[in-house]
């Protein structure tokens, strides 16, 4: 990501270098918090969690609707499990200080996931269960 003071040649050289070492270059021409992915992902996850908090539907149906409609291998709640419920909770808690609409999400995550220790894929359980959580294994923790 460049900024107003980034020389165009330097920017282009970095993009070409990324390509040369086998990376997928995603040039960002203007500073943007969250870059590309998080700028799209966060509103998507907020919309999904709002549906869940308001009990419009359960997490499985919301995921199924997304996956079926867009051919995605994962729905928003499976993505939240990968991110980690503790991370999502902490972001909601931080945002609740300035946005009271985040408070119900924070409270529901705390009661249903944080307190019982259902912190997502790495913990073996979040919105879904993971019988062999890779990240929770002793070998992973030692490496």
HELIX and SHEET records of a PDB file:
HELIX    1   1 UNK A    8  UNK A   20  1                                  13    
HELIX    2   2 UNK A   37  UNK A   53  1                                  17    
HELIX    3   3 UNK A   59  UNK A   70  1                                  12    
HELIX    4   4 UNK A   76  UNK A   83  1                                   8    
HELIX    5   5 UNK A   85  UNK A   96  1                                  12    
HELIX    6   6 UNK A  100  UNK A  102  5                                   3    
HELIX    7   7 UNK A  103  UNK A  109  1                                   7    
HELIX    8   8 UNK A  110  UNK A  114  3                                   5    
HELIX    9   9 UNK A  121  UNK A  123  5                                   3    
HELIX   10  10 UNK A  134  UNK A  136  5                                   3    
HELIX   11  11 UNK A  138  UNK A  142  1                                   5    
END                                                                             
